[in-house]
């Protein structure tokens, strides 16, 4: 993946923002994996911090580096959350996340963080959310076909998220994901409000007004976008 090197550079830049003693939100996905690997290197060099992971997969990777994991029970306030995104809207820095299936815990961690830093390569930048990817929506399994009909009434074409072996994907929280294809979204804040009202919807991959800054890796270097 030629973009892997770009993602890695951006992830290292983000990892550099973690200071001694911080409580760190660990994102999920391939870019976050580079960031966790870099934090593992810094932990091995003696940097001490603690972390709250946004997925079992990220937790496993952090544990393999010996990084100290904590929970919200003891650490309700996170200093910096570093995560990837599937789309970043230019200007607003609103996001679509969740193609990795971790959006529910990712949004909880982002919402609990003083600073939410998003790390992407420039292929993720769009003029309008929805341009390239659907909005992942985490729904309760109970009554999901009825929830799906309500989402279709809002204009979504729906695909049920499946896992690699072709079974229905189950999130870390035990729920399902319906990928909602809206096409370009004119007003993502309004859509988020509408989706959140649908009974059976647990959380959506629309991250509106939450981004502190975005580190973008391009072929010619790193860019920093600030909300
Ligand atoms: O699922 C997610 O929200 C991931 O963070 C995703 O948005 C980014 O994954 P990537 O870094 O592998 O592209």
Boltz pocket constraint, residues with backbone or C-beta under 6 A from the ligand:
constraints:
  - pocket:
      binder: B
      contacts: [[A, 27], [A, 28], [A, 29], [A, 30], [A, 31], [A, 32], [A, 83], [A, 84], [A, 85], [A, 86], [A, 87], [A, 96], [A, 97], [A, 98], [A, 99], [A, 100], [A, 101], [A, 102], [A, 103], [A, 106], [A, 119]]
      max_distance: 6.0
